[in-house]
Amino acid sequence: MYSDISLNRRKPTRPLISLVPMIDIMLILLVFFMVTSTYLNLDMIPALAQSDRPVPSQAAEAETVSETLLIRIGTDGSPFHQGKDFTRDELISLLTVRLNRNPALHVIILPTGGARLQSLVTVMDIVTSAGAVNMRVVRLEARQ
Amino acid sequence: MRIFRPARRHHPETIIALIDVVFFLLVFFMLIGRMDATAPFDVTPPTALTGADMPAGGITLSVAADGTMALDGEEVFLQDIDQRIQSQLEADPDILIRINAHRDAVLRDILPRIAQFEAMGARDVVLVVTPPGPAR
């Protein structure tokens, strides 16, 4: 005996996972990070490098051969040399003349303790831009 | 005579591409964003034309305009700074020390610290600067 019975199994319905809440959350996170993130372009200038420490032979040679230029920085941030205030352009020309004469010129910067950091960085910037490769920042320390 | 215009086939817009783009943007902003508090106070670094790229890692000493200091985002007293830097230097003598000082901070607050770090044996101490902004 053969009976024509067909059993149709229902196709299981696929659970629908809605993507909309995920997109909402992602957009909220995106806006949050866009608003809160601050892109800072930070650079650095070396204040103390391992190469600053001269080997004894170099130190002795530097003492005998090198020429030094002392630039002081006043409390108002203006650089002066041998008691004379220098503008930025004047300082650049002084450095250019001295560096042309002696490319190994040692530039020593002696800032007043009350000077602002920006004034020291500006002078260091000028000295580096002028082409000086030997630069040191020194400070006076009270004897105890 | 009736003319039947063929029904336009509706292309369902895929939102997968949108999700991809949003996801990439999200990851981008998460990576470049600075959520870490490098200083609990306002620090505007000085501007410099000759700054070099900032190396990664190291310790960050932040100095506010009034001389307040923070080490890796945590405000600390002067005596604690030396102690903590010393211990870090003992663990890694080549560790980089970044000084992120406000441009209006006075040098009597900064230079003695650099000298102290040098005396402790620090080899790399850098000042954080920013390149000058575009002329307005």
Interface residues (C-beta under 8 A of the other chain):
Chain A: L19 M22 I23 M26 L27 L29 L30 F33 M34 T36 S37 T38 Y39 L40 N41 L42 D43 M44 I45 P46 A47 L48 A49 Q50 P111 T112 G113 G114 A115 R116 L117 Q118 L120 V121 T122 M124 D125 T128 S129 V137 R139 E141
Chain B: I15 L18 I19 V22 F23 L25 L26 F29 M30 I32 G33 R34 M35 P45 P46 T47 A48 L49 T50 G51 A52 D53 M54 P55 R98 I99 A101 H102 R103 D104 A105 V106 L107 R108 I110 L111 P112 I114 A115 F117 E118 A122 R123 D124 V125 V126 L127 V128 V129 T130 P131
